[in-house]
Amino acid sequence: PYPSMDDNGKIVIWSNNALLLYNHATLEVEQELASTAFGPWSRLGKRPAISDDGSIVVFAGDRGKGVGIFALLV
């Protein structure tokens, strides 16, 4: 996996076909951002990124209409 960390210690990582948001201080998952197990995603990119302030996560993915770049407000 290729984690990305913001300035406040939040980490976004691809793991087992899901994008997860971790808290660096507790090392616990705060939120599952996207997953291929449920919902529209058929593929997710393995290198998500998070903005410096932790408010936006960007990643590559496929919702069945081709690969694209997506942004989530966290």
Gaussian input, Z-matrix of N, CA and C with variables (Angstrom, degrees):
# hf/3-21g

backbone

0 1
 N
 C     1     B1
 C     2     B2     1     A1
 N     3     B3     2     A2     1     D1
 C     4     B4     3     A3     2     D2
 C     5     B5     4     A4     3     D3
 N     6     B6     5     A5     4     D4
 C     7     B7     6     A6     5     D5
 C     8     B8     7     A7     6     D6
 N     9     B9     8     A8     7     D7
 C    10    B10     9     A9     8     D8
 C    11    B11    10    A10     9     D9
 N    12    B12    11    A11    10    D10
 C    13    B13    12    A12    11    D11
 C    14    B14    13    A13    12    D12
 N    15    B15    14    A14    13    D13
 C    16    B16    15    A15    14    D14
 C    17    B17    16    A16    15    D15
 N    18    B18    17    A17    16    D16
 C    19    B19    18    A18    17    D17
 C    20    B20    19    A19    18    D18
 N    21    B21    20    A20    19    D19
 C    22    B22    21    A21    20    D20
 C    23    B23    22    A22    21    D21
 N    24    B24    23    A23    22    D22
 C    25    B25    24    A24    23    D23
 C    26    B26    25    A25    24    D24
 N    27    B27    26    A26    25    D25
 C    28    B28    27    A27    26    D26
 C    29    B29    28    A28    27    D27
 N    30    B30    29    A29    28    D28
 C    31    B31    30    A30    29    D29
 C    32    B32    31    A31    30    D30
 N    33    B33    32    A32    31    D31
 C    34    B34    33    A33    32    D32
 C    35    B35    34    A34    33    D33
 N    36    B36    35    A35    34    D34
 C    37    B37    36    A36    35    D35
 C    38    B38    37    A37    36    D36
 N    39    B39    38    A38    37    D37
 C    40    B40    39    A39    38    D38
 C    41    B41    40    A40    39    D39
 N    42    B42    41    A41    40    D40
 C    43    B43    42    A42    41    D41
 C    44    B44    43    A43    42    D42
 N    45    B45    44    A44    43    D43
 C    46    B46    45    A45    44    D44
 C    47    B47    46    A46    45    D45
 N    48    B48    47    A47    46    D46
 C    49    B49    48    A48    47    D47
 C    50    B50    49    A49    48    D48
 N    51    B51    50    A50    49    D49
 C    52    B52    51    A51    50    D50
 C    53    B53    52    A52    51    D51
 N    54    B54    53    A53    52    D52
 C    55    B55    54    A54    53    D53
 C    56    B56    55    A55    54    D54
 N    57    B57    56    A56    55    D55
 C    58    B58    57    A57    56    D56
 C    59    B59    58    A58    57    D57
 N    60    B60    59    A59    58    D58
 C    61    B61    60    A60    59    D59
 C    62    B62    61    A61    60    D60
 N    63    B63    62    A62    61    D61
 C    64    B64    63    A63    62    D62
 C    65    B65    64    A64    63    D63
 N    66    B66    65    A65    64    D64
 C    67    B67    66    A66    65    D65
 C    68    B68    67    A67    66    D66
 N    69    B69    68    A68    67    D67
 C    70    B70    69    A69    68    D68
 C    71    B71    70    A70    69    D69
 N    72    B72    71    A71    70    D70
 C    73    B73    72    A72    71    D71
 C    74    B74    73    A73    72    D72
 N    75    B75    74    A74    73    D73
 C    76    B76    75    A75    74    D74
 C    77    B77    76    A76    75    D75
 N    78    B78    77    A77    76    D76
 C    79    B79    78    A78    77    D77
 C    80    B80    79    A79    78    D78
 N    81    B81    80    A80    79    D79
 C    82    B82    81    A81    80    D80
 C    83    B83    82    A82    81    D81
 N    84    B84    83    A83    82    D82
 C    85    B85    84    A84    83    D83
 C    86    B86    85    A85    84    D84
 N    87    B87    86    A86    85    D85
 C    88    B88    87    A87    86    D86
 C    89    B89    88    A88    87    D87
 N    90    B90    89    A89    88    D88
 C    91    B91    90    A90    89    D89
 C    92    B92    91    A91    90    D90
 N    93    B93    92    A92    91    D91
 C    94    B94    93    A93    92    D92
 C    95    B95    94    A94    93    D93
 N    96    B96    95    A95    94    D94
 C    97    B97    96    A96    95    D95
 C    98    B98    97    A97    96    D96
 N    99    B99    98    A98    97    D97
 C   100   B100    99    A99    98    D98
 C   101   B101   100   A100    99    D99
 N   102   B102   101   A101   100   D100
 C   103   B103   102   A102   101   D101
 C   104   B104   103   A103   102   D102
 N   105   B105   104   A104   103   D103
 C   106   B106   105   A105   104   D104
 C   107   B107   106   A106   105   D105
 N   108   B108   107   A107   106   D106
 C   109   B109   108   A108   107   D107
 C   110   B110   109   A109   108   D108
 N   111   B111   110   A110   109   D109
 C   112   B112   111   A111   110   D110
 C   113   B113   112   A112   111   D111
 N   114   B114   113   A113   112   D112
 C   115   B115   114   A114   113   D113
 C   116   B116   115   A115   114   D114
 N   117   B117   116   A116   115   D115
 C   118   B118   117   A117   116   D116
 C   119   B119   118   A118   117   D117
 N   120   B120   119   A119   118   D118
 C   121   B121   120   A120   119   D119
 C   122   B122   121   A121   120   D120
 N   123   B123   122   A122   121   D121
 C   124   B124   123   A123   122   D122
 C   125   B125   124   A124   123   D123
 N   126   B126   125   A125   124   D124
 C   127   B127   126   A126   125   D125
 C   128   B128   127   A127   126   D126
 N   129   B129   128   A128   127   D127
 C   130   B130   129   A129   128   D128
 C   131   B131   130   A130   129   D129
 N   132   B132   131   A131   130   D130
 C   133   B133   132   A132   131   D131
 C   134   B134   133   A133   132   D132
 N   135   B135   134   A134   133   D133
 C   136   B136   135   A135   134   D134
 C   137   B137   136   A136   135   D135
 N   138   B138   137   A137   136   D136
 C   139   B139   138   A138   137   D137
 C   140   B140   139   A139   138   D138
 N   141   B141   140   A140   139   D139
 C   142   B142   141   A141   140   D140
 C   143   B143   142   A142   141   D141
 N   144   B144   143   A143   142   D142
 C   145   B145   144   A144   143   D143
 C   146   B146   145   A145   144   D144
 N   147   B147   146   A146   145   D145
 C   148   B148   147   A147   146   D146
 C   149   B149   148   A148   147   D147
 N   150   B150   149   A149   148   D148
 C   151   B151   150   A150   149   D149
 C   152   B152   151   A151   150   D150
 N   153   B153   152   A152   151   D151
 C   154   B154   153   A153   152   D152
 C   155   B155   154   A154   153   D153
 N   156   B156   155   A155   154   D154
 C   157   B157   156   A156   155   D155
 C   158   B158   157   A157   156   D156
 N   159   B159   158   A158   157   D157
 C   160   B160   159   A159   158   D158
 C   161   B161   160   A160   159   D159
 N   162   B162   161   A161   160   D160
 C   163   B163   162   A162   161   D161
 C   164   B164   163   A163   162   D162
 N   165   B165   164   A164   163   D163
 C   166   B166   165   A165   164   D164
 C   167   B167   166   A166   165   D165
 N   168   B168   167   A167   166   D166
 C   169   B169   168   A168   167   D167
 C   170   B170   169   A169   168   D168
 N   171   B171   170   A170   169   D169
 C   172   B172   171   A171   170   D170
 C   173   B173   172   A172   171   D171
 N   174   B174   173   A173   172   D172
 C   175   B175   174   A174   173   D173
 C   176   B176   175   A175   174   D174
 N   177   B177   176   A176   175   D175
 C   178   B178   177   A177   176   D176
 C   179   B179   178   A178   177   D177
 N   180   B180   179   A179   178   D178
 C   181   B181   180   A180   179   D179
 C   182   B182   181   A181   180   D180
 N   183   B183   182   A182   181   D181
 C   184   B184   183   A183   182   D182
 C   185   B185   184   A184   183   D183
 N   186   B186   185   A185   184   D184
 C   187   B187   186   A186   185   D185
 C   188   B188   187   A187   186   D186
 N   189   B189   188   A188   187   D187
 C   190   B190   189   A189   188   D188
 C   191   B191   190   A190   189   D189
 N   192   B192   191   A191   190   D190
 C   193   B193   192   A192   191   D191
 C   194   B194   193   A193   192   D192
 N   195   B195   194   A194   193   D193
 C   196   B196   195   A195   194   D194
 C   197   B197   196   A196   195   D195
 N   198   B198   197   A197   196   D196
 C   199   B199   198   A198   197   D197
 C   200   B200   199   A199   198   D198
 N   201   B201   200   A200   199   D199
 C   202   B202   201   A201   200   D200
 C   203   B203   202   A202   201   D201
 N   204   B204   203   A203   202   D202
 C   205   B205   204   A204   203   D203
 C   206   B206   205   A205   204   D204
 N   207   B207   206   A206   205   D205
 C   208   B208   207   A207   206   D206
 C   209   B209   208   A208   207   D207
 N   210   B210   209   A209   208   D208
 C   211   B211   210   A210   209   D209
 C   212   B212   211   A211   210   D210
 N   213   B213   212   A212   211   D211
 C   214   B214   213   A213   212   D212
 C   215   B215   214   A214   213   D213
 N   216   B216   215   A215   214   D214
 C   217   B217   216   A216   215   D215
 C   218   B218   217   A217   216   D216
 N   219   B219   218   A218   217   D217
 C   220   B220   219   A219   218   D218
 C   221   B221   220   A220   219   D219

   B1=1.4658
   B2=1.5251
   B3=1.3153
   B4=1.4558
   B5=1.5224
   B6=1.3280
   B7=1.4617
   B8=1.5210
   B9=1.3203
   B10=1.4524
   B11=1.5241
   B12=1.3549
   B13=1.4609
   B14=1.5270
   B15=1.3445
   B16=1.4567
   B17=1.5232
   B18=1.3276
   B19=1.4649
   B20=1.5305
   B21=1.3288
   B22=1.4603
   B23=1.5254
   B24=1.3240
   B25=1.4559
   B26=1.5131
   B27=1.3397
   B28=1.4622
   B29=1.5189
   B30=1.3315
   B31=1.4592
   B32=1.5223
   B33=1.3316
   B34=1.4586
   B35=1.5292
   B36=1.3488
   B37=1.4586
   B38=1.5264
   B39=1.3245
   B40=1.4605
   B41=1.5162
   B42=1.3262
   B43=1.4574
   B44=1.5219
   B45=1.3168
   B46=1.4717
   B47=1.5245
   B48=1.3356
   B49=1.4572
   B50=1.5184
   B51=1.3352
   B52=1.4604
   B53=1.5227
   B54=1.3359
   B55=1.4515
   B56=1.5184
   B57=1.3183
   B58=1.4610
   B59=1.5158
   B60=1.3375
   B61=1.4451
   B62=1.5264
   B63=1.3305
   B64=1.4608
   B65=1.5290
   B66=1.3126
   B67=1.4500
   B68=1.5267
   B69=1.3197
   B70=1.4645
   B71=1.5311
   B72=1.3157
   B73=1.4674
   B74=1.5280
   B75=1.3293
   B76=1.4598
   B77=1.5196
   B78=1.3336
   B79=1.4694
   B80=1.5250
   B81=1.3182
   B82=1.4614
   B83=1.5168
   B84=1.3364
   B85=1.4602
   B86=1.5243
   B87=1.3410
   B88=1.4616
   B89=1.5177
   B90=1.3460
   B91=1.4564
   B92=1.5233
   B93=1.3336
   B94=1.4554
   B95=1.5222
   B96=1.3171
   B97=1.4583
   B98=1.5226
   B99=1.3039
   B100=1.4638
   B101=1.5259
   B102=1.3334
   B103=1.4554
   B104=1.5185
   B105=1.3225
   B106=1.4633
   B107=1.5246
   B108=1.3234
   B109=1.4671
   B110=1.5293
   B111=1.3142
   B112=1.4637
   B113=1.5206
   B114=1.3070
   B115=1.4589
   B116=1.5079
   B117=1.3123
   B118=1.4676
   B119=1.5179
   B120=1.3151
   B121=1.4617
   B122=1.5259
   B123=1.3481
   B124=1.4615
   B125=1.5273
   B126=1.3445
   B127=1.4655
   B128=1.5171
   B129=1.3234
   B130=1.4586
   B131=1.5151
   B132=1.3197
   B133=1.4610
   B134=1.5258
   B135=1.3115
   B136=1.4650
   B137=1.5186
   B138=1.3276
   B139=1.4602
   B140=1.5290
   B141=1.3213
   B142=1.4645
   B143=1.5312
   B144=1.3244
   B145=1.4627
   B146=1.5202
   B147=1.3272
   B148=1.4576
   B149=1.5289
   B150=1.3365
   B151=1.4553
   B152=1.5233
   B153=1.3216
   B154=1.4678
   B155=1.5205
   B156=1.3481
   B157=1.4671
   B158=1.5315
   B159=1.3332
   B160=1.4620
   B161=1.5097
   B162=1.3224
   B163=1.4620
   B164=1.5264
   B165=1.3427
   B166=1.4667
   B167=1.5225
   B168=1.3311
   B169=1.4592
   B170=1.5237
   B171=1.3226
   B172=1.4604
   B173=1.5264
   B174=1.3313
   B175=1.4608
   B176=1.5154
   B177=1.3219
   B178=1.4538
   B179=1.5195
   B180=1.3218
   B181=1.4519
   B182=1.5082
   B183=1.3095
   B184=1.4627
   B185=1.5157
   B186=1.3427
   B187=1.4701
   B188=1.5238
   B189=1.3234
   B190=1.4530
   B191=1.5188
   B192=1.3369
   B193=1.4645
   B194=1.5198
   B195=1.3224
   B196=1.4537
   B197=1.5116
   B198=1.3154
   B199=1.4634
   B200=1.5228
   B201=1.3339
   B202=1.4535
   B203=1.5078
   B204=1.3233
   B205=1.4691
   B206=1.5181
   B207=1.3251
   B208=1.4661
   B209=1.5217
   B210=1.3181
   B211=1.4676
   B212=1.5269
   B213=1.3184
   B214=1.4568
   B215=1.5155
   B216=1.3315
   B217=1.4547
   B218=1.5075
   B219=1.3203
   B220=1.4705
   B221=1.5170
   A1=111.34
   A2=114.93
   A3=122.10
   A4=108.22
   A5=117.95
   A6=120.46
   A7=112.06
   A8=114.96
   A9=122.72
   A10=107.20
   A11=117.59
   A12=120.79
   A13=110.54
   A14=115.30
   A15=119.72
   A16=110.25
   A17=116.82
   A18=121.28
   A19=113.60
   A20=117.19
   A21=121.17
   A22=113.53
   A23=117.88
   A24=121.05
   A25=115.52
   A26=118.54
   A27=119.66
   A28=108.15
   A29=115.97
   A30=122.11
   A31=108.75
   A32=117.22
   A33=121.10
   A34=106.85
   A35=115.36
   A36=121.00
   A37=109.84
   A38=116.00
   A39=122.20
   A40=106.84
   A41=116.66
   A42=120.82
   A43=109.78
   A44=116.50
   A45=121.48
   A46=112.74
   A47=116.30
   A48=123.51
   A49=113.87
   A50=116.17
   A51=121.28
   A52=108.82
   A53=116.21
   A54=121.73
   A55=107.64
   A56=116.16
   A57=121.70
   A58=110.70
   A59=115.59
   A60=122.21
   A61=107.89
   A62=116.12
   A63=122.95
   A64=110.40
   A65=115.55
   A66=122.43
   A67=106.80
   A68=117.57
   A69=121.88
   A70=112.17
   A71=117.34
   A72=120.78
   A73=112.11
   A74=117.24
   A75=120.59
   A76=113.01
   A77=117.38
   A78=123.91
   A79=112.10
   A80=115.95
   A81=121.92
   A82=109.92
   A83=115.50
   A84=120.84
   A85=108.89
   A86=115.79
   A87=120.67
   A88=111.05
   A89=116.04
   A90=119.53
   A91=110.55
   A92=116.18
   A93=120.83
   A94=106.04
   A95=117.04
   A96=121.40
   A97=112.95
   A98=117.49
   A99=122.51
   A100=108.31
   A101=115.83
   A102=120.27
   A103=109.88
   A104=115.79
   A105=119.47
   A106=111.18
   A107=117.81
   A108=120.88
   A109=111.46
   A110=117.03
   A111=122.10
   A112=108.68
   A113=116.33
   A114=119.66
   A115=113.24
   A116=115.03
   A117=119.81
   A118=115.51
   A119=119.67
   A120=120.79
   A121=112.40
   A122=116.29
   A123=120.52
   A124=110.87
   A125=116.88
   A126=122.32
   A127=108.99
   A128=115.99
   A129=122.50
   A130=109.44
   A131=116.06
   A132=120.72
   A133=111.30
   A134=116.16
   A135=121.42
   A136=113.53
   A137=118.52
   A138=121.35
   A139=110.92
   A140=118.23
   A141=119.55
   A142=110.23
   A143=115.86
   A144=120.88
   A145=108.82
   A146=115.71
   A147=121.97
   A148=108.21
   A149=116.53
   A150=120.23
   A151=110.33
   A152=116.60
   A153=121.46
   A154=112.75
   A155=116.85
   A156=119.87
   A157=112.81
   A158=117.39
   A159=121.87
   A160=115.38
   A161=117.88
   A162=120.15
   A163=114.09
   A164=117.97
   A165=121.82
   A166=110.08
   A167=115.72
   A168=122.34
   A169=107.44
   A170=118.04
   A171=122.46
   A172=108.93
   A173=115.12
   A174=120.72
   A175=109.54
   A176=115.75
   A177=121.94
   A178=108.13
   A179=116.35
   A180=119.54
   A181=111.64
   A182=115.97
   A183=123.12
   A184=108.16
   A185=116.47
   A186=122.02
   A187=111.13
   A188=116.52
   A189=120.73
   A190=114.39
   A191=117.18
   A192=121.39
   A193=111.54
   A194=116.88
   A195=122.17
   A196=111.31
   A197=115.11
   A198=121.72
   A199=109.67
   A200=116.02
   A201=121.98
   A202=110.43
   A203=115.30
   A204=122.81
   A205=106.92
   A206=116.29
   A207=121.61
   A208=110.14
   A209=115.62
   A210=122.12
   A211=108.55
   A212=115.92
   A213=122.54
   A214=109.00
   A215=116.25
   A216=120.28
   A217=107.31
   A218=117.04
   A219=121.19
   A220=109.68
   D1=155.21
   D2=-179.60
   D3=-121.29
   D4=88.89
   D5=-176.97
   D6=-72.90
   D7=156.92
   D8=174.47
   D9=-132.40
   D10=135.14
   D11=-176.14
   D12=-121.55
   D13=142.10
   D14=174.90
   D15=-88.32
   D16=-178.31
   D17=-177.54
   D18=-72.33
   D19=-14.65
   D20=-177.74
   D21=-102.74
   D22=2.40
   D23=176.41
   D24=96.48
   D25=9.19
   D26=173.01
   D27=-82.56
   D28=138.58
   D29=-177.63
   D30=-122.31
   D31=132.01
   D32=173.71
   D33=-110.05
   D34=135.87
   D35=-174.83
   D36=-146.43
   D37=148.65
   D38=171.78
   D39=-92.49
   D40=128.91
   D41=179.61
   D42=-151.15
   D43=122.84
   D44=177.37
   D45=51.38
   D46=48.79
   D47=177.58
   D48=63.02
   D49=32.22
   D50=175.19
   D51=-141.40
   D52=150.40
   D53=172.40
   D54=-100.00
   D55=122.88
   D56=-174.93
   D57=-119.44
   D58=142.79
   D59=176.14
   D60=-107.86
   D61=117.08
   D62=-178.50
   D63=-103.99
   D64=155.56
   D65=169.89
   D66=-100.99
   D67=121.41
   D68=-176.97
   D69=-62.70
   D70=-36.28
   D71=-177.03
   D72=-68.02
   D73=-41.09
   D74=-176.91
   D75=-100.27
   D76=-14.43
   D77=-175.76
   D78=56.23
   D79=33.72
   D80=177.27
   D81=-115.27
   D82=151.50
   D83=177.30
   D84=-71.64
   D85=124.49
   D86=175.92
   D87=-86.76
   D88=-36.78
   D89=-173.71
   D90=-160.65
   D91=141.57
   D92=169.36
   D93=-92.54
   D94=117.39
   D95=-173.89
   D96=-84.65
   D97=-37.04
   D98=179.69
   D99=-159.83
   D100=152.06
   D101=-179.35
   D102=-152.84
   D103=148.26
   D104=175.60
   D105=-84.81
   D106=-9.12
   D107=-178.87
   D108=-70.86
   D109=-38.30
   D110=-179.56
   D111=-135.37
   D112=152.71
   D113=175.76
   D114=90.72
   D115=-164.56
   D116=-169.78
   D117=-83.02
   D118=-7.46
   D119=-171.83
   D120=-82.07
   D121=125.04
   D122=174.28
   D123=-99.18
   D124=-23.99
   D125=176.20
   D126=-148.87
   D127=148.96
   D128=174.90
   D129=-130.97
   D130=142.11
   D131=177.47
   D132=-69.92
   D133=152.10
   D134=-175.68
   D135=-92.39
   D136=2.95
   D137=-178.18
   D138=-130.26
   D139=67.76
   D140=176.66
   D141=-70.08
   D142=162.01
   D143=177.91
   D144=-134.67
   D145=153.96
   D146=179.08
   D147=-125.98
   D148=143.30
   D149=179.14
   D150=-68.23
   D151=162.23
   D152=-177.97
   D153=-57.04
   D154=-36.33
   D155=-178.84
   D156=-90.22
   D157=-0.62
   D158=176.43
   D159=77.39
   D160=13.34
   D161=-176.19
   D162=-91.80
   D163=-17.48
   D164=-177.14
   D165=-133.79
   D166=132.86
   D167=173.35
   D168=-116.53
   D169=130.90
   D170=176.87
   D171=-117.21
   D172=147.88
   D173=-177.95
   D174=-162.16
   D175=161.92
   D176=172.96
   D177=-92.78
   D178=145.45
   D179=179.14
   D180=-164.23
   D181=171.18
   D182=178.86
   D183=-134.13
   D184=120.63
   D185=177.60
   D186=-102.30
   D187=20.83
   D188=178.26
   D189=98.85
   D190=-2.18
   D191=179.24
   D192=-119.39
   D193=17.14
   D194=-178.31
   D195=109.75
   D196=162.61
   D197=-176.91
   D198=-74.87
   D199=140.77
   D200=177.42
   D201=-147.79
   D202=176.71
   D203=175.61
   D204=-106.92
   D205=131.43
   D206=-175.21
   D207=-125.57
   D208=152.46
   D209=176.60
   D210=-126.87
   D211=136.68
   D212=176.35
   D213=-118.17
   D214=135.80
   D215=171.00
   D216=-84.68
   D217=125.05
   D218=-175.57
   D219=-101.66

